[in-house]
Amino acid sequence: MKEQPTNTRERILDSALDVFSRKGYHDSKLDEIVQDSGTSKGSIYFHFPNKERLFLALVDQFADLLEKRVTEAIAPMPPGMERVRVALETTLETFGKYRRPAKILLVQAVGLGTAFEEKRNEINGRFAQLIQTYLQEAIDNGDIEPVDTEMVSVVWMGGIYNIVIQWVYTGEPEPQRILNTLVPMLLRSVNYG
């Protein structure tokens, strides 16, 4: 049985994720989310001005989860390339564990227009900044030679984003193959490993 969060906003988000995953963004109706969440349209509009903002809140929620998992995974590790490796692996493992929301948020969002593109760019920038920070730590630690961390982080984000999009669309390549290929390739791009 599905655990019901006590927070109305969380209940709405959980229901929206369920409804969007069953019907797709465009075919989902707010009334279905109201019914699934056991709330009212007024409650939804109190938290989200429209369906698009509700969807974008789900994108933020997933990005927050991803960032939290990466931060927790690297916390016990000293600064350096091991943090970078663990951050990459944790990112890919998180997408694997949460494939359904990833598919909804990355695939169904195509065509939502400017608001989604701005949100996608914001989140990509946020994660590129994390990568840049960890790479700079590795340089400062002497693990790798100096590189243009800003450019490398953007390129890495592009690679990660594209392989995840392919995977959520098709289920291929399988997650372990992604980890075994992508992580070493990215690390070698900065002459590590």
ROSE-4610 file (N, C-alpha, C; in Angstrom, 1 decimal, always signed):
// ROSE-4610
residu = [M/M/M/K/K/K/E/E/E/Q/Q/Q/P/P/P/T/T/T/N/N/N/T/T/T/R/R/R/E/E/E/R/R/R/I/I/I/L/L/L/D/D/D/S/S/S/A/A/A/L/L/L/D/D/D/V/V/V/F/F/F/S/S/S/R/R/R/K/K/K/G/G/G/Y/Y/Y/H/H/H/D/D/D/S/S/S/K/K/K/L/L/L/D/D/D/E/E/E/I/I/I/V/V/V/Q/Q/Q/D/D/D/S/S/S/G/G/G/T/T/T/S/S/S/K/K/K/G/G/G/S/S/S/I/I/I/Y/Y/Y/F/F/F/H/H/H/F/F/F/P/P/P/N/N/N/K/K/K/E/E/E/R/R/R/L/L/L/F/F/F/L/L/L/A/A/A/L/L/L/V/V/V/D/D/D/Q/Q/Q/F/F/F/A/A/A/D/D/D/L/L/L/L/L/L/E/E/E/K/K/K/R/R/R/V/V/V/T/T/T/E/E/E/A/A/A/I/I/I/A/A/A/P/P/P/M/M/M/P/P/P/P/P/P/G/G/G/M/M/M/E/E/E/R/R/R/V/V/V/R/R/R/V/V/V/A/A/A/L/L/L/E/E/E/T/T/T/T/T/T/L/L/L/E/E/E/T/T/T/F/F/F/G/G/G/K/K/K/Y/Y/Y/R/R/R/R/R/R/P/P/P/A/A/A/K/K/K/I/I/I/L/L/L/L/L/L/V/V/V/Q/Q/Q/A/A/A/V/V/V/G/G/G/L/L/L/G/G/G/T/T/T/A/A/A/F/F/F/E/E/E/E/E/E/K/K/K/R/R/R/N/N/N/E/E/E/I/I/I/N/N/N/G/G/G/R/R/R/F/F/F/A/A/A/Q/Q/Q/L/L/L/I/I/I/Q/Q/Q/T/T/T/Y/Y/Y/L/L/L/Q/Q/Q/E/E/E/A/A/A/I/I/I/D/D/D/N/N/N/G/G/G/D/D/D/I/I/I/E/E/E/P/P/P/V/V/V/D/D/D/T/T/T/E/E/E/M/M/M/V/V/V/S/S/S/V/V/V/V/V/V/W/W/W/M/M/M/G/G/G/G/G/G/I/I/I/Y/Y/Y/N/N/N/I/I/I/V/V/V/I/I/I/Q/Q/Q/W/W/W/V/V/V/Y/Y/Y/T/T/T/G/G/G/E/E/E/P/P/P/E/E/E/P/P/P/Q/Q/Q/R/R/R/I/I/I/L/L/L/N/N/N/T/T/T/L/L/L/V/V/V/P/P/P/M/M/M/L/L/L/L/L/L/R/R/R/S/S/S/V/V/V/N/N/N/Y/Y/Y/G/G/G]
num = [1/1/1/2/2/2/3/3/3/4/4/4/5/5/5/6/6/6/7/7/7/8/8/8/9/9/9/10/10/10/11/11/11/12/12/12/13/13/13/14/14/14/15/15/15/16/16/16/17/17/17/18/18/18/19/19/19/20/20/20/21/21/21/22/22/22/23/23/23/24/24/24/25/25/25/26/26/26/27/27/27/28/28/28/29/29/29/30/30/30/31/31/31/32/32/32/33/33/33/34/34/34/35/35/35/36/36/36/37/37/37/38/38/38/39/39/39/40/40/40/41/41/41/42/42/42/43/43/43/44/44/44/45/45/45/46/46/46/47/47/47/48/48/48/49/49/49/50/50/50/51/51/51/52/52/52/53/53/53/54/54/54/55/55/55/56/56/56/57/57/57/58/58/58/59/59/59/60/60/60/61/61/61/62/62/62/63/63/63/64/64/64/65/65/65/66/66/66/67/67/67/68/68/68/69/69/69/70/70/70/71/71/71/72/72/72/73/73/73/74/74/74/75/75/75/76/76/76/77/77/77/78/78/78/79/79/79/80/80/80/81/81/81/82/82/82/83/83/83/84/84/84/85/85/85/86/86/86/87/87/87/88/88/88/89/89/89/90/90/90/91/91/91/92/92/92/93/93/93/94/94/94/95/95/95/96/96/96/97/97/97/98/98/98/99/99/99/100/100/100/101/101/101/102/102/102/103/103/103/104/104/104/105/105/105/106/106/106/107/107/107/108/108/108/109/109/109/110/110/110/111/111/111/112/112/112/113/113/113/114/114/114/115/115/115/116/116/116/117/117/117/118/118/118/119/119/119/120/120/120/121/121/121/122/122/122/123/123/123/124/124/124/125/125/125/126/126/126/127/127/127/128/128/128/129/129/129/130/130/130/131/131/131/132/132/132/133/133/133/134/134/134/135/135/135/136/136/136/137/137/137/138/138/138/139/139/139/140/140/140/141/141/141/142/142/142/143/143/143/144/144/144/145/145/145/146/146/146/147/147/147/148/148/148/149/149/149/150/150/150/151/151/151/152/152/152/153/153/153/154/154/154/155/155/155/156/156/156/157/157/157/158/158/158/159/159/159/160/160/160/161/161/161/162/162/162/163/163/163/164/164/164/165/165/165/166/166/166/167/167/167/168/168/168/169/169/169/170/170/170/171/171/171/172/172/172/173/173/173/174/174/174/175/175/175/176/176/176/177/177/177/178/178/178/179/179/179/180/180/180/181/181/181/182/182/182/183/183/183/184/184/184/185/185/185/186/186/186/187/187/187/188/188/188/189/189/189/190/190/190/191/191/191/192/192/192/193/193/193]
x = [+0.8/+0.0/+0.9/+0.5/+1.3/+1.2/+2.4/+2.4/+2.0/+1.1/+0.6/+1.3/+2.0/+2.7/+1.6/+2.0/+1.0/+1.0/+2.0/+2.1/+1.3/+0.4/-0.5/+0.3/+1.3/+2.1/+2.8/+3.3/+4.0/+3.0/+1.8/+0.8/+0.4/+0.3/+0.0/+1.1/+2.4/+3.5/+3.6/+3.3/+3.3/+2.3/+1.1/+0.0/+0.2/+0.8/+1.1/+2.1/+3.1/+4.1/+3.4/+2.4/+1.7/+0.8/+0.1/-0.8/+0.0/+1.0/+1.9/+2.5/+2.9/+3.5/+2.5/+1.3/+0.3/-0.2/-0.4/-1.2/-0.3/+0.9/+1.7/+1.3/+2.2/+1.9/+0.7/+0.7/-0.3/-1.7/-1.8/-3.1/-3.6/-2.8/-3.1/-4.0/-5.0/-5.8/-5.6/-5.8/-5.6/-6.7/-7.9/-8.9/-8.5/-7.7/-7.2/-6.2/-5.4/-4.4/-5.1/-6.2/-7.0/-7.6/-8.2/-8.8/-7.7/-6.6/-5.5/-4.9/-4.8/-4.2/-5.1/-6.4/-7.4/-7.4/-7.1/-7.1/-8.2/-8.0/-9.0/-8.2/-8.9/-8.3/-7.7/-8.4/-7.9/-6.6/-6.4/-5.1/-4.0/-4.3/-3.3/-3.0/-4.0/-3.7/-3.0/-3.2/-2.5/-1.0/-0.6/+0.8/+1.4/+0.6/+1.0/+0.0/+0.5/-0.5/-1.1/-0.4/-0.9/-0.2/-0.6/-0.1/+1.4/+1.8/+3.2/+4.1/+3.6/+4.4/+4.5/+3.4/+3.4/+4.4/+4.5/+5.5/+6.9/+7.1/+8.4/+8.8/+7.9/+8.2/+8.7/+8.1/+8.6/+10.0/+10.3/+11.7/+12.7/+12.3/+13.1/+13.2/+12.2/+12.2/+13.2/+13.2/+14.1/+15.5/+15.8/+17.1/+17.6/+16.8/+17.1/+17.5/+16.7/+17.0/+18.4/+18.6/+19.9/+21.1/+20.9/+22.0/+22.3/+21.2/+21.3/+22.0/+21.7/+22.3/+23.8/+24.2/+25.6/+26.3/+25.8/+26.4/+26.6/+25.6/+25.8/+26.8/+26.9/+27.8/+29.3/+29.5/+30.9/+31.3/+30.4/+30.7/+31.9/+31.9/+33.0/+34.4/+34.4/+35.6/+36.4/+37.8/+38.6/+38.5/+38.7/+38.7/+39.6/+39.2/+40.0/+39.2/+39.9/+39.2/+38.3/+38.6/+37.7/+36.3/+36.2/+34.9/+34.2/+35.0/+34.5/+33.9/+34.7/+34.2/+33.0/+32.9/+31.7/+30.5/+30.8/+29.7/+29.1/+29.9/+29.4/+28.7/+29.2/+28.6/+27.2/+27.2/+25.9/+24.9/+25.3/+24.4/+23.7/+24.5/+24.0/+23.2/+23.6/+22.8/+21.5/+21.4/+20.2/+19.2/+19.7/+18.8/+18.3/+19.2/+18.8/+17.7/+17.8/+16.9/+15.6/+15.6/+14.4/+14.1/+14.1/+13.9/+12.6/+11.5/+10.2/+10.1/+10.5/+10.4/+11.4/+12.5/+13.5/+12.9/+12.2/+11.6/+10.5/+9.7/+8.7/+9.3/+10.3/+10.8/+11.7/+12.4/+13.3/+12.7/+11.9/+11.3/+10.0/+9.1/+7.8/+7.9/+9.0/+9.1/+9.4/+9.9/+10.2/+9.0/+9.1/+8.0/+7.2/+7.6/+6.9/+7.2/+8.2/+8.5/+9.5/+9.5/+10.5/+10.7/+9.6/+9.7/+10.5/+10.2/+10.9/+12.4/+12.6/+14.0/+14.8/+14.2/+14.9/+15.2/+14.2/+14.4/+15.5/+15.5/+16.5/+17.9/+18.0/+19.3/+19.8/+18.8/+19.2/+19.7/+19.0/+19.5/+20.8/+20.9/+22.2/+23.3/+23.1/+24.1/+24.4/+23.4/+23.6/+24.5/+24.3/+25.1/+26.5/+26.5/+27.8/+28.7/+28.1/+28.8/+29.4/+28.6/+29.0/+30.3/+30.1/+31.3/+32.5/+32.3/+33.4/+34.1/+33.3/+33.8/+34.7/+34.1/+34.9/+36.1/+36.1/+37.3/+38.3/+37.9/+38.9/+39.5/+38.7/+39.3/+40.3/+40.1/+41.0/+42.3/+42.2/+43.4/+44.1/+43.4/+44.1/+44.8/+44.2/+44.7/+45.9/+46.1/+47.2/+46.8/+45.6/+45.1/+45.2/+44.9/+44.9/+45.6/+46.1/+46.7/+45.6/+46.0/+45.0/+44.3/+43.0/+42.1/+41.1/+40.5/+39.4/+38.2/+38.1/+37.0/+35.6/+35.4/+34.1/+33.7/+34.7/+34.4/+34.2/+35.1/+35.0/+33.6/+33.2/+32.0/+30.8/+30.8/+29.7/+29.7/+30.8/+31.0/+30.5/+30.9/+30.5/+29.0/+28.4/+27.0/+26.3/+26.8/+26.2/+26.2/+27.4/+27.5/+26.6/+26.5/+25.7/+24.2/+23.8/+22.4/+22.0/+22.8/+22.5/+22.4/+23.3/+23.2/+22.0/+21.7/+20.5/+19.2/+19.1/+18.0/+17.8/+18.9/+18.8/+18.3/+18.9/+18.5/+17.0/+16.5/+15.1/+14.2/+14.6/+13.7/+13.7/+14.9/+15.0/+15.3/+15.8/+16.3/+17.7/+18.3/+19.7/+20.6/+21.8/+22.5/+22.1/+22.3/+21.9/+22.8/+22.3/+23.0/+24.4/+24.7/+26.1/+27.0/+26.5/+27.4/+27.6/+26.6/+26.9/+27.9/+27.8/+28.8/+30.2/+30.3/+31.6/+32.2/+31.5/+32.0/+32.1/+31.0/+31.0/+31.9/+31.9/+32.7/+34.2/+34.7/+36.2/+36.5/+35.6/+35.9/+35.9/+35.0/+35.0/+36.3/+36.7/+37.9/+39.1/+39.2/+40.3/+40.4/+39.3/+39.3/+40.0/+40.3/+41.1/+42.4/+42.7/+44.0/+44.1/+43.0/+42.9/+42.5/+43.2/+42.9/+43.3]
y = [-1.2/+0.0/+1.2/+2.2/+3.5/+4.3/+4.6/+5.4/+6.9/+7.4/+8.7/+9.8/+10.7/+11.7/+12.6/+13.2/+14.0/+15.4/+15.8/+17.2/+17.2/+18.1/+18.2/+18.5/+19.3/+19.6/+18.3/+17.5/+16.3/+15.3/+15.2/+14.3/+14.7/+16.0/+16.4/+16.1/+16.3/+15.9/+14.4/+13.6/+12.2/+11.7/+12.3/+12.0/+12.4/+13.6/+14.1/+13.2/+12.7/+11.8/+10.5/+10.0/+8.8/+9.0/+10.1/+10.4/+10.7/+11.5/+11.8/+10.5/+9.6/+8.4/+7.5/+7.5/+6.6/+7.2/+8.5/+9.1/+10.0/+10.4/+11.4/+12.8/+13.7/+15.1/+15.7/+15.6/+16.3/+15.7/+14.4/+13.8/+13.8/+14.2/+14.3/+15.5/+15.3/+16.4/+16.7/+18.0/+18.3/+17.6/+17.4/+16.7/+15.3/+14.6/+13.3/+13.4/+14.4/+14.6/+14.9/+15.7/+16.0/+14.7/+13.9/+12.6/+11.7/+11.5/+10.7/+11.1/+12.4/+13.0/+13.1/+13.1/+13.3/+14.7/+15.6/+17.1/+17.7/+19.0/+19.8/+20.6/+21.1/+22.0/+23.2/+23.7/+24.9/+24.6/+23.4/+23.0/+23.0/+22.4/+22.4/+23.8/+24.6/+26.0/+26.8/+26.5/+27.1/+26.9/+25.7/+25.3/+25.5/+25.4/+25.5/+26.2/+27.3/+28.1/+27.4/+26.3/+25.6/+24.2/+23.4/+22.1/+22.2/+23.1/+23.3/+23.5/+24.4/+24.6/+23.4/+22.7/+21.4/+20.4/+20.3/+19.5/+20.0/+21.3/+21.8/+21.6/+21.6/+21.3/+19.8/+18.9/+17.6/+17.5/+18.3/+18.3/+18.8/+19.9/+20.4/+19.3/+18.6/+17.6/+16.5/+16.0/+15.0/+15.5/+16.7/+17.3/+17.4/+17.8/+17.9/+16.5/+15.5/+14.1/+13.7/+13.9/+13.6/+14.2/+15.5/+16.3/+15.8/+15.5/+14.9/+13.6/+12.7/+11.4/+11.5/+12.4/+12.6/+13.2/+14.2/+14.9/+13.9/+13.0/+12.0/+11.0/+10.6/+9.6/+10.0/+11.3/+11.8/+12.4/+12.6/+13.3/+12.6/+11.3/+10.7/+10.7/+11.1/+11.0/+12.3/+12.1/+13.3/+14.0/+15.3/+15.9/+15.2/+15.1/+14.5/+13.7/+13.0/+12.3/+11.2/+10.6/+9.6/+10.2/+11.4/+12.1/+12.2/+12.6/+12.8/+11.4/+10.4/+9.0/+8.6/+8.8/+8.4/+9.3/+10.5/+11.4/+11.0/+10.6/+10.1/+8.8/+7.9/+6.6/+6.8/+7.6/+7.9/+8.5/+9.4/+10.1/+9.0/+8.2/+7.1/+6.1/+5.7/+4.8/+5.4/+6.6/+7.3/+7.3/+7.6/+7.6/+6.2/+5.2/+3.8/+3.4/+3.8/+3.5/+4.2/+5.4/+6.2/+6.4/+5.3/+5.4/+6.0/+5.6/+6.1/+7.6/+8.2/+9.7/+10.3/+9.7/+10.3/+10.3/+9.2/+9.2/+10.3/+10.4/+11.4/+12.8/+13.1/+14.4/+14.8/+13.8/+14.1/+13.9/+12.9/+12.6/+13.3/+13.3/+13.9/+15.4/+15.9/+17.4/+18.0/+17.2/+17.7/+18.3/+19.5/+20.2/+21.1/+21.2/+22.0/+23.5/+23.8/+25.2/+25.8/+27.1/+27.9/+27.7/+27.5/+27.3/+26.1/+25.0/+23.8/+23.9/+24.5/+24.6/+25.5/+26.5/+27.3/+26.5/+25.7/+24.8/+23.8/+23.2/+22.2/+22.8/+24.0/+24.7/+25.0/+25.4/+25.8/+24.5/+23.4/+22.2/+21.6/+21.7/+21.3/+22.1/+23.4/+24.4/+24.1/+23.7/+23.4/+22.2/+21.2/+20.0/+20.1/+20.9/+21.3/+22.0/+22.9/+23.6/+22.6/+21.6/+20.6/+19.9/+19.4/+18.7/+19.6/+20.9/+21.8/+22.0/+22.0/+22.1/+20.9/+19.7/+18.5/+18.4/+18.8/+18.7/+19.7/+20.9/+21.9/+21.3/+20.7/+20.0/+19.0/+18.2/+17.2/+17.9/+19.0/+19.7/+20.3/+20.9/+21.5/+20.4/+19.2/+18.0/+17.4/+17.7/+17.2/+15.8/+15.5/+14.2/+14.3/+15.5/+15.7/+17.0/+17.1/+18.4/+19.4/+20.7/+21.7/+21.5/+21.7/+21.6/+22.8/+23.1/+24.1/+23.4/+23.5/+22.8/+23.2/+24.5/+24.9/+24.2/+24.1/+23.5/+22.0/+21.3/+19.9/+19.6/+20.4/+20.0/+20.1/+21.1/+21.2/+20.0/+19.6/+18.5/+17.2/+17.0/+15.8/+15.8/+17.0/+17.0/+16.6/+17.1/+16.7/+15.2/+14.6/+13.1/+12.4/+12.8/+12.1/+12.3/+13.5/+13.8/+13.0/+12.9/+12.2/+10.7/+10.1/+8.7/+8.3/+9.2/+8.9/+9.1/+10.1/+10.2/+8.9/+8.5/+7.2/+6.1/+6.0/+4.8/+4.9/+6.1/+6.1/+5.9/+6.3/+6.0/+4.5/+3.9/+2.5/+1.4/+1.8/+0.8/+0.3/+0.9/+0.5/+1.7/+1.6/+0.4/+0.1/-1.1/-1.5/-0.7/-0.4/+0.5/+0.1/-1.2/-1.6/-1.3/-1.4/-1.1/+0.4/+1.2/+2.6/+3.0/+2.4/+2.7/+2.2/+1.0/+0.5/+1.2/+1.9/+2.6/+4.1/+4.7/+6.2/+6.7/+6.1/+6.7/+6.6/+5.5/+5.5/+6.4/+6.5/+7.4/+8.9/+9.3/+10.7/+10.9/+10.0/+10.2/+10.2/+9.4/+9.5/+10.8/+11.5/+12.7/+13.8/+13.6/+14.5/+13.9/+12.8/+12.1/+11.5/+10.9/+10.2/+8.8/+7.8/+6.4/+5.7]
z = [+0.0/+0.0/+0.0/-0.8/-0.9/+0.4/+0.9/+2.1/+1.8/+2.6/+2.3/+3.2/+2.6/+3.4/+4.0/+5.2/+5.8/+5.2/+4.6/+4.0/+2.7/+2.6/+1.4/+0.2/+0.2/-0.9/-1.4/-0.5/-0.8/-1.4/-0.8/-1.3/-2.8/-3.0/-4.4/-5.3/-4.9/-5.8/-6.0/-5.0/-5.2/-6.1/-6.0/-6.9/-8.3/-8.4/-9.8/-10.5/-9.7/-10.3/-10.8/-10.0/-10.3/-11.6/-11.6/-12.7/-14.0/-13.9/-15.1/-15.6/-14.7/-15.2/-15.9/-15.5/-16.1/-17.4/-17.4/-18.5/-19.4/-18.9/-19.6/-19.2/-19.4/-18.9/-19.6/-21.0/-21.7/-21.5/-21.3/-21.1/-19.6/-18.7/-17.3/-17.0/-16.2/-15.8/-14.3/-13.9/-12.5/-11.7/-12.2/-11.5/-11.1/-11.9/-11.6/-10.5/-10.5/-9.4/-8.1/-8.2/-7.0/-6.4/-7.3/-6.8/-6.2/-6.9/-6.4/-5.1/-4.9/-3.7/-2.6/-2.8/-1.8/-1.3/-2.2/-1.9/-2.7/-2.9/-3.7/-4.7/-5.7/-6.7/-6.0/-5.0/-4.3/-3.6/-3.1/-2.5/-3.5/-4.7/-5.8/-6.2/-6.4/-6.8/-5.7/-4.5/-3.4/-3.5/-3.9/-3.9/-5.3/-6.4/-7.7/-8.6/-9.3/-10.0/-11.2/-11.7/-12.9/-13.0/-13.9/-14.1/-14.5/-15.3/-15.6/-14.4/-13.5/-12.3/-11.4/-11.4/-10.6/-11.2/-12.5/-13.2/-12.9/-13.0/-12.7/-11.2/-10.3/-8.9/-8.8/-9.6/-9.6/-10.1/-11.1/-11.6/-10.5/-9.8/-8.7/-7.6/-7.3/-6.3/-6.6/-7.9/-8.3/-8.3/-8.7/-8.7/-7.3/-6.3/-4.9/-4.4/-4.8/-4.3/-4.9/-6.1/-6.8/-6.1/-5.8/-5.2/-3.8/-3.0/-1.7/-1.7/-2.6/-2.6/-3.0/-3.9/-4.2/-3.1/-2.4/-1.3/-0.2/+0.1/+1.2/+0.8/-0.4/-0.9/-0.8/-1.0/-1.0/+0.3/+1.2/+2.5/+3.2/+3.4/+4.2/+3.4/+2.2/+1.4/+1.4/+1.4/+1.3/-0.1/-0.2/-1.5/-2.5/-3.7/-4.7/-5.7/-6.6/-7.7/-7.2/-6.1/-5.6/-5.4/-4.9/-4.8/-6.1/-7.1/-8.5/-9.0/-8.8/-9.3/-8.5/-7.2/-6.5/-6.8/-7.1/-7.5/-8.8/-9.7/-11.1/-10.9/-10.1/-9.9/-9.2/-8.2/-7.5/-8.3/-9.2/-10.1/-11.0/-11.6/-12.5/-11.8/-10.6/-9.8/-9.4/-9.1/-8.7/-9.9/-11.1/-12.2/-12.5/-12.2/-12.4/-11.3/-10.1/-9.1/-9.3/-9.8/-10.0/-11.5/-12.2/-13.7/-14.1/-13.4/-13.7/-13.6/-12.4/-12.4/-13.4/-13.6/-14.5/-15.9/-16.3/-17.6/-17.7/-16.8/-16.8/-16.9/-16.1/-16.0/-17.1/-17.7/-18.8/-20.2/-20.3/-21.6/-21.9/-20.9/-21.2/-21.1/-20.6/-20.5/-21.9/-22.8/-24.2/-24.7/-25.2/-25.8/-24.9/-23.6/-22.7/-22.8/-23.6/-23.9/-23.1/-23.1/-22.5/-21.0/-20.3/-18.8/-18.5/-19.2/-18.9/-19.3/-20.5/-21.0/-20.0/-19.4/-18.4/-17.2/-16.8/-15.6/-15.9/-17.0/-17.4/-17.4/-18.0/-18.0/-16.6/-15.8/-14.4/-13.6/-13.8/-13.1/-13.7/-15.0/-15.6/-15.1/-15.0/-14.5/-13.1/-12.3/-10.9/-10.7/-11.5/-11.4/-12.1/-13.1/-13.7/-12.7/-11.9/-10.9/-9.8/-9.4/-8.5/-9.1/-10.3/-11.0/-11.0/-11.3/-11.4/-10.0/-9.0/-7.6/-7.3/-7.6/-7.2/-8.1/-9.3/-10.2/-9.6/-9.2/-8.7/-7.4/-6.6/-5.4/-5.8/-6.8/-7.3/-7.8/-8.5/-8.9/-7.7/-6.8/-5.6/-4.8/-4.8/-4.1/-4.8/-6.1/-6.8/-7.5/-7.5/-8.2/-9.7/-10.2/-11.7/-12.0/-13.2/-13.7/-13.9/-13.8/-14.1/-15.5/-15.4/-16.6/-16.5/-17.6/-17.6/-17.0/-15.7/-15.0/-15.4/-15.8/-16.3/-17.6/-18.5/-19.8/-19.6/-18.8/-18.6/-17.9/-16.9/-16.3/-17.2/-18.1/-19.1/-20.0/-20.5/-21.4/-20.7/-19.5/-18.7/-18.5/-18.2/-18.0/-19.3/-20.4/-21.7/-22.0/-21.7/-21.8/-20.9/-19.6/-18.7/-19.1/-19.4/-19.8/-21.0/-22.0/-23.2/-23.0/-22.2/-22.0/-21.1/-20.2/-19.3/-20.2/-21.0/-21.9/-22.8/-23.4/-24.2/-23.3/-22.1/-21.3/-20.8/-20.4/-20.0/-21.2/-22.4/-23.6/-23.9/-23.9/-24.5/-23.5/-22.4/-21.4/-21.8/-22.8/-23.2/-23.2/-23.0/-22.5/-21.0/-20.6/-19.2/-18.3/-17.1/-16.1/-15.8/-15.6/-15.3/-16.4/-17.6/-18.8/-18.8/-18.5/-18.5/-17.4/-16.2/-15.2/-15.6/-16.2/-16.5/-17.7/-18.5/-19.7/-19.5/-19.0/-19.0/-17.9/-16.7/-15.6/-15.9/-16.3/-16.7/-17.8/-18.8/-20.0/-19.5/-18.6/-18.1/-17.3/-16.5/-15.7/-16.5/-17.6/-18.5/-19.2/-19.4/-20.1/-19.4/-18.1/-17.3/-16.9/-17.6/-17.4/-16.0/-15.5/-14.3/-14.5/-14.0/-14.1/-15.3]
